Amino acid sequence: MAIWQREMSLEKLNATNKNTLMETLQIEYTGFDDSSLTASMPVNSQVHQPLGMLHGGASVALAESVGSMAANLAVDENFYCLGLDINANHLKAMRAGRVFAKAEPVHLGKQTQVWSIAISDESGNLVCTSRLTMMVRSRKGDK
């Protein structure tokens, strides 16, 4: 059974990237199934640190982007999710190619969500693993 509470398509998801950090980093949503959302990002000079390798902050931005989108899709339109905490372990250096981030839920609660995001290279090797904690807020309380 799918966890998603909102209608989704890759076209609609990618349209939300316009004029955001995701557009700047060339992040795009590439797939989803009943319980995960995947996004990708090119590894090039725009996301390198001074030693010519993928910047850890770019990996974290990718992880938070896909995890945050997944969290918001997993609640109905009366709620929204905001990030509380993110951590990342950088496991493999990359200089070129493409990375793929797959967000999967660890906990989907009424007040918090926890997501695990695995970032892999094109061969499926784990580059970074991240855990994102989200707070669930009611839109009714915002008025």
Secondary structure, 3 states (H helix, E strand, C coil): CCCCCCCCCHHHHHHCCCCCHHHHCCCEEEEECCCCEEEEEEECHHHECCCCCECHHHHHHHHHHHHHHHHHHCCCCCEEEEEEEEEEEECCCCCCEEEEEEEEEEEECCCEEEEEEEEECCCCCEEEEEEEEEEEEEHHHHC
